[in-house]
Amino acid sequence: MPTGRNNIRKSPRILRHLFKLHGLKESFGNASKGIIYLFFFHRNMRIIFILGILALLSGLYFKLKGIELVALCITVTLVLMAEIFNTSIEMFMDMVMQKYHIRIKLVKDIAAAVVLLAAMNAIAVGYVLFIRRIFK
């Protein structure tokens, strides 16, 4: 049975293992490949990306305050994340079950609802941030 003193001696090795950067570059590479795949092979991702860039450029053009730009960036990111979530769920469900099943359809519909909610939120945030500036 290990004593407390032996555990203390082993802890630096454990900490080194926990905090080592081995594989970090590979993880970022894999994530980048996923984003690139989505951008090139999924129309909705391209649309959301382009609209997000336009929204951010509009924010700079209309000279939004810092906190407003932060809200805009978070909103754009939320929509992108929702679309990534939706696409991954749909791809996984297609892989699990090739033929039609009502529960698979419901899972896909629920995942799509996440994107819808994020998009509705983005419209509301865009309205609050831009409506006065556009009609000024």
RODRENBA-213411 format. One record per atom (N, C-alpha, C): x, y, z. Coordinates in steps of 0.02 Angstrom, whole numbers, padded with zeros to 5 digits, always signed. Example, Ala and Ser with C-alpha at 12.3 -4.5 7.8 and 13.67 -1.06 7.14 Angstrom:
<atoms>
+00660-00284+00390 +00615-00225+00390 +00660-00165+00390 +00642-00112+00354 +00684-00053+00357 +00645+00002+00394 
</atoms>
This chain:
<atoms>
+00042-00059+00000 +00000+00000+00000 +00044+00062+00000 +00036+00108-00049 +00080+00165-00054 +00066+00214+00003 +00121+00242+00026 +00115+00292+00079 +00104+00360+00048 +00085+00408+00089 +00075+00476+00065 +00138+00506+00036 +00196+00488+00066 +00260+00515+00043 +00275+00492-00028 +00262+00429-00045 +00273+00403-00112 +00227+00438-00163 +00166+00452-00144 +00120+00487-00189 +00144+00557-00204 +00174+00590-00156 +00201+00657-00167 +00258+00654-00217 +00300+00604-00211 +00357+00598-00258 +00332+00584-00329 +00277+00548-00337 +00252+00531-00403 +00213+00588-00435 +00187+00635-00396 +00143+00687-00423 +00176+00730-00477 +00241+00748-00473 +00268+00788-00529 +00264+00752-00596 +00274+00685-00595 +00268+00648-00657 +00196+00650-00683 +00149+00644-00638 +00079+00647-00657 +00063+00716-00686 +00086+00768-00653 +00073+00836-00678 +00105+00847-00746 +00167+00822-00754 +00199+00829-00819 +00159+00795-00874 +00132+00737-00857 +00091+00699-00906 +00027+00737-00922 -00004+00767-00871 -00066+00803-00881 -00057+00865-00924 -00001+00899-00917 +00008+00964-00949 +00055+00962-01009 +00076+00904-01030 +00120+00902-01088 +00081+00919-01152 +00115+00947-01199 +00083+00971-01261 +00086+00920-01317 +00105+00860-01300 +00108+00807-01350 +00039+00796-01380 +00034+00801-01444 -00030+00790-01477 -00072+00853-01486 -00050+00908-01456 -00089+00970-01462 -00090+00994-01535 -00033+00992-01567 -00030+01012-01638 -00075+00968-01680 -00075+00903-01666 -00117+00857-01703 -00191+00872-01690 -00209+00889-01629 -00278+00905-01612 -00302+00967-01650 -00260+01018-01652 -00278+01078-01690 -00283+01063-01764 -00238+01020-01788 -00241+01001-01859 -00305+00964-01876 -00326+00919-01833 -00389+00882-01844 -00449+00929-01843 -00450+00974-01795 -00505+01022-01791 -00507+01066-01853 -00449+01088-01876 -00445+01129-01937 -00471+01091-01998 -00453+01028-02002 -00477+00986-02058 -00553+00981-02056 -00582+00975-01996 -00655+00971-01990 -00688+01035-02013 -00661+01092-01994 -00689+01156-02016 -00683+01165-02091 -00625+01147-02118 -00615+01152-02191 -00663+01106-02228 -00672+01045-02203 -00719+00999-02234 -00789+01029-02235 -00811+01054-02178 -00878+01084-02175 -00885+01142-02223 -00834+01184-02226 -00838+01243-02270 -00844+01223-02343 -00805+01173-02364 -00805+01155-02435 -00862+01109-02456 -00888+01069-02410 -00937+01019-02430 -01007+01029-02401 -01017+01082-02363 -01083+01095-02335 -01104+01167-02348 -01154+01173-02391 -01178+01238-02413 -01198+01283-02355 -01234+01256-02307 -01258+01297-02251 -01200+01327-02211 -01146+01290-02205 -01088+01316-02169 -01058+01374-02206 -01054+01369-02272 -01028+01425-02311 -01072+01487-02304 -01137+01477-02306 -01185+01533-02300 -01177+01566-02232 -01175+01526-02179 -01169+01553-02112 -01102+01589-02104 -01049+01560-02131 -00983+01591-02127 -00982+01659-02162 -01010+01662-02223 -01010+01724-02261 -01054+01776-02226 -01112+01756-02201 -01155+01803-02166 -01122+01828-02101 -01086+01784-02068 -01049+01804-02008 -00996+01855-02022 -00958+01844-02076 -00907+01892-02097 -00939+01959-02115 -00995+01957-02151 -01030+02019-02169 -01055+02055-02106 -01080+02018-02058 -01104+02048-01996 -01046+02082-01959 -00989+02048-01955 -00932+02077-01920 -00905+02138-01957 -00902+02135-02023 -00881+02194-02062 -00930+02251-02054 -00994+02235-02051 -01045+02287-02039 -01036+02318-01970 -01019+02277-01922 -01006+02303-01855 -00948+02352-01854 -00896+02337-01892 -00839+02383-01897 -00859+02446-01936 -00897+02438-01989 -00919+02494-02030 -00962+02543-01989 -01008+02516-01950 -01052+02558-01910 -01020+02578-01843 -00957+02560-01833 -00919+02578-01773 -00955+02559-01709 -00972+02494-01705 -01002+02469-01644 -00953+02476-01586 -00980+02485-01526 -00938+02488-01466 -00907+02420-01454 -00856+02418-01412 -00821+02356-01398 -00866+02301-01374 -00909+02316-01326 -00954+02265-01298 -01004+02241-01351 -01024+02286-01396 -01069+02267-01450 -01035+02220-01499 -00972+02234-01514 -00934+02189-01558 -00924+02121-01526 -00913+02120-01460 -00906+02057-01425 -00972+02017-01430 -01028+02051-01419 -01093+02018-01424 -01103+01990-01495 -01083+02029-01545 -01090+02008-01614 -01046+01947-01628 -00984+01948-01605 -00938+01891-01615 -00965+01828-01580 -00990+01835-01520 -01017+01778-01484 -01078+01750-01521 -01119+01795-01547 -01179+01774-01584 -01161+01736-01648 -01113+01762-01685 -01091+01728-01747 -01061+01660-01730 -01020+01658-01678 -00990+01595-01657 -01043+01545-01635 -01094+01568-01600 -01148+01524-01578 -01183+01491-01638 -01196+01530-01690 -01229+01502-01749 -01183+01451-01784 -01119+01469-01790 -01071+01422-01820 -01068+01357-01780 -01065+01362-01714 -01062+01303-01672 -01125+01262-01678 -01182+01295-01682 -01245+01258-01689 -01247+01219-01755 -01222+01250-01808 -01221+01216-01873 -01172+01157-01872 -01116+01166-01840 -01067+01111-01834 -01099+01053-01794 -01131+01070-01740 -01166+01020-01699 -01218+00983-01740 -01260+01021-01776 -01313+00992-01817 -01284+00945-01871 -01233+00968-01905 -01203+00927-01959 -01173+00863-01931 -01139+00869-01874 -01108+00809-01846 -01161+00759-01823 -01215+00782-01793 -01269+00738-01772 -01300+00704-01834 -01314+00743-01886 -01344+00715-01947 -01298+00662-01978 -01233+00677-01982 -01187+00629-02012 -01183+00565-01970 -01183+00573-01904 -01180+00515-01861 -01243+00472-01867 -01300+00505-01869 -01363+00468-01875 -01367+00431-01942 -01342+00462-01995 -01340+00429-02060 -01294+00368-02059 -01241+00373-02021 -01194+00318-02015 -01224+00260-01975 -01261+00277-01923 -01290+00226-01879 -01347+00188-01913 -01389+00226-01949 -01449+00195-01978 -01458+00222-02049 -01452+00177-02098 -01459+00198-02167 -01533+00205-02188 -01575+00163-02162 -01646+00167-02181 -01683+00215-02136 -01742+00235-02158 -01782+00284-02122 -01805+00255-02055 -01799+00295-02003 -01826+00277-01937 -01851+00341-01905 -01909+00339-01875 -01941+00399-01848 -01899+00431-01793 -01866+00392-01752 -01825+00422-01699 -01763+00455-01726 -01734+00427-01778 -01677+00459-01811 -01699+00526-01839 -01757+00527-01871 -01784+00590-01897 -01794+00641-01842 -01820+00619-01785 -01830+00665-01729 -01765+00692-01702 -01714+00650-01697 -01648+00673-01674 -01621+00726-01722 -01628+00713-01787 -01605+00762-01837 -01644+00827-01833 -01710+00821-01824 -01752+00881-01818 -01734+00922-01756 -01720+00888-01702 -01701+00923-01640 -01634+00958-01649 -01587+00924-01682 -01522+00956-01696 -01530+01017-01741 -01575+01012-01790 -01588+01069-01834 -01621+01126-01795 -01661+01109-01744 -01693+01160-01703 -01641+01203-01666 -01584+01173-01649 -01531+01210-01616 -01506+01266-01663 -01498+01250-01726 -01476+01300-01775 -01529+01354-01784 -01592+01333-01787 -01646+01381-01794 -01647+01431-01735 -01641+01405-01674 -01640+01449-01616 -01580+01496-01617 -01522+01471-01635 -01462+01513-01639 -01471+01567-01693 -01501+01549-01749 -01513+01597-01803 -01564+01650-01782 -01616+01629-01748 -01666+01678-01724 -01633+01725-01673 -01591+01699-01631 -01554+01742-01584 -01509+01791-01622 -01476+01767-01674 -01433+01810-01714 -01472+01867-01747 -01532+01851-01771 -01574+01903-01801 -01593+01955-01749 -01611+01933-01690 -01629+01979-01636 -01570+02023-01616 -01512+01993-01608 -01452+02031-01590 -01435+02080-01646 -01438+02058-01709 -01425+02102-01765 -01474+02160-01767 -01536+02146-01754 -01587+02199-01753 -01570+02252-01700 -01555+02229-01640 -01539+02276-01585 -01477+02317-01601 -01427+02284-01630 -01363+02318-01643 -01365+02365-01703 -01403+02347-01755 -01397+02382-01819 -01456+02425-01838 -01516+02413-01813 -01576+02446-01839 -01571+02522-01835 -01549+02548-01778 -01544+02622-01771 -01490+02650-01817 -01436+02614-01824 -01380+02638-01864 -01396+02637-01939 -01435+02588-01961 -01453+02583-02032 -01500+02639-02052 -01549+02654-02008 -01599+02704-02026 -01583+02773-02000 -01522+02786-01981 -01501+02851-01956 -01491+02899-02013 
</atoms>
